[in-house]
Amino acid sequence: MAPTAPLTVADLLHRLRAGNSAAPRLTWYGSGGERVELSGRVLDNWAAKTSNLLVEELDVEPGARFRLDLPPHWKTAVLALAAWQAGAILVDGETELLFSARADGAPPAGATRVVVALGALDLAYSGTLSPGDVDYAALVRQFADSFDPFDPPAADDDAARLGGDALTQSELLGRWAVPAEASARILVDASRPLTEVLAALLGAWAADGSAVLRHQDVADTPALRKAERITAG
């Protein structure tokens, strides 16, 4: 019997952690030979730590708006999952929470900027932070590996408002996510727009599959597809 389709991002993460939790769910190929592989358990751990940081450190509540000023990357995927799990809403306009790889200039008025060092081994942001900025890499590891919200988002709670389109949690995983074959391992090109990348990743995970996300400097070759056992994309 096929597993029940997840209705919220929390459902999705719980399912990725259950069963064969050691199986790879997200593999990142970055420039310079960087390769990072996250199993279902590890992906859930990263999302839980990040959700706890958002709720405990930044007082993020359900309905808070967040924006991703980041390239497609495994950490960007974790941040999106964590914010959705905490009940926040992805937007492309005014926001209360801005995730950025840079600390240039001042953040938008009324917004908290979380500065994200993208290197796999980065323990802190290497540049100069502005007053009020939050250093994601320096803080995230101190938070718990499980996330147990008092008021978890429901299937019909808002999850995204993008380009005039509003999506609930269930629509995020249904209407917005790109459909994938059951248990497929898909290849996703990180040069695509971030929303397309996130939709492809969600579609793979909702189908109980996995994804290989490759930087544009990494060639799509038969050797890569064979080594990673890619079946689609």
Residue, then its C-alpha position, 0 to 999 in steps of 0.5 A: m500500500a502506498p504511503t498516505a500523501p503528506l498534508t503539511v510540511a511537518d507530515l513530510l518531514h516526519r515521514l522522511r525520518a520514519g522507515n528507512s531514515a538512513a536513505p539519502r533524501l538530498t544530495w548537494y553538489g556544489s562548486g569546487g567539488e563540495r558534496v553534501e548528503l543528507s539522509g531523511r533523519v539528518l534532513d529532519n534534524w537540520a529542519a528541527k534545529t532551524s525551526n527551534l532557532l526561529v521560534e525560540e531565538l527569533d519569536v517566529e509565530p504562525g503566519a509570520r512572513f519570510r523571504l529567501d534571498l538565497p541561491p538554490h542550495w541544500k541550506t536554502a531547502v532546510l531553511a524553507l522546510a523549517a520556516w514552513q514547519a513553524g507555520a511561516i509563510l514564504v513571500d516575495g514581497e514585504t517580510e518580517l524575516l529575511f534569509s540572506a547570504r549577505a550582510d550588505g546594507a541595512p535589512p528591510a524596515g521591520a525585518t530581522r535578517v538571518v545571514v547564512a554562511l553557505g559553506a558546509l563547514d562554516l561555523a559562522y558568517s565570515g563577514t561583518l554583520s550589521p546591528g540586529d543581524v542573526d548569524y545562522a551558522a553560529l547559532v543553529r547547532q545549539f538547538a534541539d534535534s526535534f521540533d514540537p510546536f505548541d500550535p503546529p500548522a494545519a493543512d489549510d493554513d497559509a504557506a506561501r504568497l508568491g506572485g499573487d498566488a496564495l498556497t496552503q500547506s496542503e496546496l504547497l505539497g499538492r498543487w505547487a510541488v512538481p509531481a514525481e514518480a514514487s521513490a524516484r531520485i531526481l536531478v535538479d539544476a540549481s541554476r533554475p529559479l529558487t521557487e522551481v527548485l523548491a517545488a521540484l524538491l517537495g515533489a520528490w519528497a512527497a513521492d517518497g523519493s530523493a533529489v540530487l541538487r547540482h550547482q551550475d558548475v557541476a556537469d550533468t554527465p552519465a557518470l554523475r547519473k550512474a554514481e547517484r542512481i538518478t532516475a529522472g530529471 
